[in-house]
């Protein structure tokens, strides 16, 4: 019984650190958030922090992975839905909007893309962080490619330049997120995101 309680407490402590790091870095920036800030947010002492993570860098990388794994079931649900590829793109656009709206409702500010924000800040300072962000962005492009390949196989779009279109769609999403963060408005998600993705894919 004690072993179960200890294991649960250990998992809970690590999870709180991951969630605190992701939230604080996403809402602010990597450089402005300290280990002390993360520990206070997670209600964890510094000793516990360094028990799980040797540095803020390692925690940030783990938090990126944890956030991606949290989203993955929703992304897979969209990918495997029994609907046409253009509907999947619409569902993806709606999912992105709802993610941003949830944060906006909590703090009153659009947070944008956590991966792009961290990557643009730290890419010239920390190669391990840059690489971790790049991997997640490549994963996102891979899902977009699968939707486009499905659409091409169904004769809904031109089968040429699938990889290029997927990259353009990913850049468009990041652009929408970044501009929305700067302007602090959700309007681009409701007015432009879905239409722009469909247009780039070749549906419009």
N, C-alpha and C positions, 0 to 999 in steps of 0.2 A: 504493500500500500504506500509506504514512504517512497519507494522507487518511482511509483507512478506519479505521485505528487511532485517529486523533484523534477522528473522529466517534463511534466506539464508546465511547471514554473519556468524551467529553462527555455522551452519552446516559446512560452508567452513573453519572456524577457527579450529574446531575440526578435520576435515578431514586432514587439513594440518599438524596438530600435529601428527596424527596417521601415515601419510605417512612419515613425517620426522623421527619419532622415528624408524619406521620399517627400513627405508633405512640406517640410521646411525648405528643402532645396528647391522644390518645384515652385513654391509660393514666393521664394526670395531669390537666392542664388547660392551656388556652392561656396563661394568665397565669404559670403556674409554670415553663413551658418557655422557655428563652432561645435565642437564636441560637447561642450557644456550646454549649449542650446538644445542639442539632440537629447542629451541625458535628461534635462528638465522636462522636455516635451514627453519623453517616454516614461518619466518617473523611475529612472534607473540611475544607479550610482556609476561613477567613472570606472570603478573596478570591474563592474559587470560589463560595461562597454568593451573594455580591453580584453575581457575574457572571451568575447565572441569575435571581435574585430581588432586587428593590429593597428588600424588607422582609419581616419575619416574616409580616405580614398577607398579602402576595401569595403567599408560600409556602403558608400555611394554606389559602387559597382553591384554589390549584393542587393541593394534597394531597387536598382534598375531591373535586375533579373526577377525580383519578387513582384514588382509592379507588372512586368510583362506576363508573368505566370498567372497573375490575378485576372488580367484581361483575356488571356488565351481561351478559356472556355467560351466566352462571348464571341470572340473572333471565329472560333471553329464552328459555333452554332450558325453564324452568318454564312460561313464558307460552305457548309454542308446542307443548308436549307434547300428544300425542294421548290425552288423558285428560279426564275430566269436570272441570268447574270446581271442584267441592268437593275433588277430589283435588289440583288445583293449589294450593288454599289449604293443604291438609295438607303438600304438598311445600314451600311457602313457609315455613310454620311450622318445618318440619324444617331447612330451610336456615338460617333465622335462629338456631335453637338451635345448629347445628353451628358457625356463625361465632362465637357467644359461647363455646361450649365450647372451641374452639381457643385463644382468648385466655386463658380460665380455666386451661387446662392449662399454658399458657406462664408465666403470672405469678401464678396463684393468686387472681385476682380477676376478677369479672364487670365488663366495661368498659361495657356498655350501648350506647346509640346514639351513634355519634361525631358525627352531625349535631345531634341534640337537645342533647347535652352542650355542644358548641361554641356553638350558637345561644343556649342559655339563659344561658351565661356572657357572651357578647359582644354580644348583640342591642342593648343600650342603650349600648354603647361604640363600636361600629364598624358602620356601615350596610352597607358592602360585604360584610363577613362575614355579617351577618344575612341579606342578600339571597341570598348564595350558598347558605346553609343552606336558606332558604325554597324556592329553586329545586329543590334535591334532594328535599325533602319533598314538593313538588308533583309531582315526577316519580314518586315512590313511590305517591302517591295515584292518579296516572294509570294505573299498572299494575293497581292494585286495581280501579279502575273497569272496566277491560277484562275482568277475570275475572268481575265481577258482571254486566256486560252480556252476556257469553257465557252465564252461568247463566240470566239472565232470558230470553234468546232461546230457550233450550232448555226453558223452562217450569219450571225447577227452583226459582226464587225469584220473589218479587213484583218486577215491573219498575219499580215506583215507588221514588223516593228513592235511586237508585243513587249519585249523587254524595255524598249525605249519609252513606250507609252506608260508602262508601270512606273518607271523612274519619274516621268513627268507628273504622273498622278501623285506620287509620293511627295515630290517637291511642291506641288500645288497645295496639298494638305498642310505641309509644314508652313508654307507661305501664308495660308489662311490663318493658321494658329498663331504665327508670329505677329502678323498685322493685327489680329484681334487682341492679342496681349498688349501691344503698344497702344491701340486705340481704346482698349477696355470696353469692347462691345461684342455681343454675340450675333450681331446682324449678319456678318459675313457667313456664319455657319448656316443661318436660316435662308439667306438670299442667294448665296453664291456657291457654297461647297458642293451640293448635289449636282447642280447644273454644270459646274466646271468639270467635275470628275466624269460625268457622262459624255461631255463634249470631247475631252481629251481621249477617252476610251474609244470614241468613234460612234456613239449611239445617237448623238445630236448632229 
